[in-house]
Amino acid sequence: MADAYPGPLFLDATVVSNFASTDGCELLVRTISTPVVTPAVRDEIERGRDHGHEYLATAVAAIGDTIPVRTVPEPTPELSSRIELDTGEAESLRGAIATEGTIATDDLAARRAAKQQDVPVTGSVGLLVHSVSHGALSQDTADDWLTTWRNKRGYYAPVDSISEVL
């Protein structure tokens, strides 16, 4: 399958959590050539599982096994002084910058920071669209997943249906 995302795709915790909540971590591995997470994202997912979010167990199992953990450079003074993000998003952005990769985040501040740094960005909905447009997921299933994310996980999506962006 053709990969629409340059370099490694750095997944943040929200994206991983969304896909884990619908048993979709395998889909990420199957449809994206180089999905990765940073140590901070791995730790956040593990903490979520340890705090009772059992659906994250599939993500914990995938991280390090089929989704590699990639360390990233330390923050530079010029980047850290202009961008205030949570640790996972900050590490993911630094990784995408260092590798000329892409960040997958639903965090508005991280998306803005990525655009300021000319880093390609996508999110949970974009990854669903990618999967549907490449025949790896039906539109009905994508809409069901989006509904689950919204109703069970409190996810805000800018669309009601994947058909709105196909």
Secondary structure as a PSIPRED ss2 file (coil, helix, strand):
# PSIPRED VFORMAT (PSIPRED V4.0)

   1 M C   1.000  0.000  0.000
   2 A C   1.000  0.000  0.000
   3 D C   1.000  0.000  0.000
   4 A C   1.000  0.000  0.000
   5 Y C   1.000  0.000  0.000
   6 P C   1.000  0.000  0.000
   7 G C   1.000  0.000  0.000
   8 P C   1.000  0.000  0.000
   9 L E   0.000  0.000  1.000
  10 F E   0.000  0.000  1.000
  11 L E   0.000  0.000  1.000
  12 D C   1.000  0.000  0.000
  13 A H   0.000  1.000  0.000
  14 T H   0.000  1.000  0.000
  15 V H   0.000  1.000  0.000
  16 V H   0.000  1.000  0.000
  17 S H   0.000  1.000  0.000
  18 N H   0.000  1.000  0.000
  19 F H   0.000  1.000  0.000
  20 A H   0.000  1.000  0.000
  21 S H   0.000  1.000  0.000
  22 T C   1.000  0.000  0.000
  23 D C   1.000  0.000  0.000
  24 G C   1.000  0.000  0.000
  25 C H   0.000  1.000  0.000
  26 E H   0.000  1.000  0.000
  27 L H   0.000  1.000  0.000
  28 L H   0.000  1.000  0.000
  29 V H   0.000  1.000  0.000
  30 R H   0.000  1.000  0.000
  31 T H   0.000  1.000  0.000
  32 I C   1.000  0.000  0.000
  33 S C   1.000  0.000  0.000
  34 T C   1.000  0.000  0.000
  35 P E   0.000  0.000  1.000
  36 V E   0.000  0.000  1.000
  37 V E   0.000  0.000  1.000
  38 T C   1.000  0.000  0.000
  39 P H   0.000  1.000  0.000
  40 A H   0.000  1.000  0.000
  41 V H   0.000  1.000  0.000
  42 R H   0.000  1.000  0.000
  43 D H   0.000  1.000  0.000
  44 E H   0.000  1.000  0.000
  45 I H   0.000  1.000  0.000
  46 E H   0.000  1.000  0.000
  47 R H   0.000  1.000  0.000
  48 G H   0.000  1.000  0.000
  49 R H   0.000  1.000  0.000
  50 D H   0.000  1.000  0.000
  51 H C   1.000  0.000  0.000
  52 G C   1.000  0.000  0.000
  53 H C   1.000  0.000  0.000
  54 E H   0.000  1.000  0.000
  55 Y H   0.000  1.000  0.000
  56 L H   0.000  1.000  0.000
  57 A H   0.000  1.000  0.000
  58 T H   0.000  1.000  0.000
  59 A H   0.000  1.000  0.000
  60 V H   0.000  1.000  0.000
  61 A H   0.000  1.000  0.000
  62 A H   0.000  1.000  0.000
  63 I E   0.000  0.000  1.000
  64 G C   1.000  0.000  0.000
  65 D C   1.000  0.000  0.000
  66 T C   1.000  0.000  0.000
  67 I E   0.000  0.000  1.000
  68 P C   1.000  0.000  0.000
  69 V E   0.000  0.000  1.000
  70 R C   1.000  0.000  0.000
  71 T C   1.000  0.000  0.000
  72 V C   1.000  0.000  0.000
  73 P C   1.000  0.000  0.000
  74 E C   1.000  0.000  0.000
  75 P C   1.000  0.000  0.000
  76 T C   1.000  0.000  0.000
  77 P H   0.000  1.000  0.000
  78 E H   0.000  1.000  0.000
  79 L H   0.000  1.000  0.000
  80 S H   0.000  1.000  0.000
  81 S H   0.000  1.000  0.000
  82 R H   0.000  1.000  0.000
  83 I C   1.000  0.000  0.000
  84 E C   1.000  0.000  0.000
  85 L C   1.000  0.000  0.000
  86 D C   1.000  0.000  0.000
  87 T H   0.000  1.000  0.000
  88 G H   0.000  1.000  0.000
  89 E H   0.000  1.000  0.000
  90 A H   0.000  1.000  0.000
  91 E H   0.000  1.000  0.000
  92 S H   0.000  1.000  0.000
  93 L H   0.000  1.000  0.000
  94 R H   0.000  1.000  0.000
  95 G H   0.000  1.000  0.000
  96 A H   0.000  1.000  0.000
  97 I H   0.000  1.000  0.000
  98 A H   0.000  1.000  0.000
  99 T H   0.000  1.000  0.000
 100 E C   1.000  0.000  0.000
 101 G C   1.000  0.000  0.000
 102 T E   0.000  0.000  1.000
 103 I E   0.000  0.000  1.000
 104 A E   0.000  0.000  1.000
 105 T C   1.000  0.000  0.000
 106 D C   1.000  0.000  0.000
 107 D C   1.000  0.000  0.000
 108 L H   0.000  1.000  0.000
 109 A H   0.000  1.000  0.000
 110 A H   0.000  1.000  0.000
 111 R H   0.000  1.000  0.000
 112 R H   0.000  1.000  0.000
 113 A H   0.000  1.000  0.000
 114 A H   0.000  1.000  0.000
 115 K H   0.000  1.000  0.000
 116 Q H   0.000  1.000  0.000
 117 Q C   1.000  0.000  0.000
 118 D C   1.000  0.000  0.000
 119 V C   1.000  0.000  0.000
 120 P C   1.000  0.000  0.000
 121 V E   0.000  0.000  1.000
 122 T E   0.000  0.000  1.000
 123 G C   1.000  0.000  0.000
 124 S H   0.000  1.000  0.000
 125 V H   0.000  1.000  0.000
 126 G H   0.000  1.000  0.000
 127 L H   0.000  1.000  0.000
 128 L H   0.000  1.000  0.000
 129 V H   0.000  1.000  0.000
 130 H H   0.000  1.000  0.000
 131 S H   0.000  1.000  0.000
 132 V H   0.000  1.000  0.000
 133 S H   0.000  1.000  0.000
 134 H C   1.000  0.000  0.000
 135 G C   1.000  0.000  0.000
 136 A C   1.000  0.000  0.000
 137 L C   1.000  0.000  0.000
 138 S C   1.000  0.000  0.000
 139 Q H   0.000  1.000  0.000
 140 D H   0.000  1.000  0.000
 141 T H   0.000  1.000  0.000
 142 A H   0.000  1.000  0.000
 143 D H   0.000  1.000  0.000
 144 D H   0.000  1.000  0.000
 145 W H   0.000  1.000  0.000
 146 L H   0.000  1.000  0.000
 147 T H   0.000  1.000  0.000
 148 T H   0.000  1.000  0.000
 149 W H   0.000  1.000  0.000
 150 R H   0.000  1.000  0.000
 151 N H   0.000  1.000  0.000
 152 K H   0.000  1.000  0.000
 153 R H   0.000  1.000  0.000
 154 G C   1.000  0.000  0.000
 155 Y C   1.000  0.000  0.000
 156 Y C   1.000  0.000  0.000
 157 A C   1.000  0.000  0.000
 158 P C   1.000  0.000  0.000
 159 V C   1.000  0.000  0.000
 160 D C   1.000  0.000  0.000
 161 S C   1.000  0.000  0.000
 162 I H   0.000  1.000  0.000
 163 S H   0.000  1.000  0.000
 164 E H   0.000  1.000  0.000
 165 V C   1.000  0.000  0.000
 166 L C   1.000  0.000  0.000
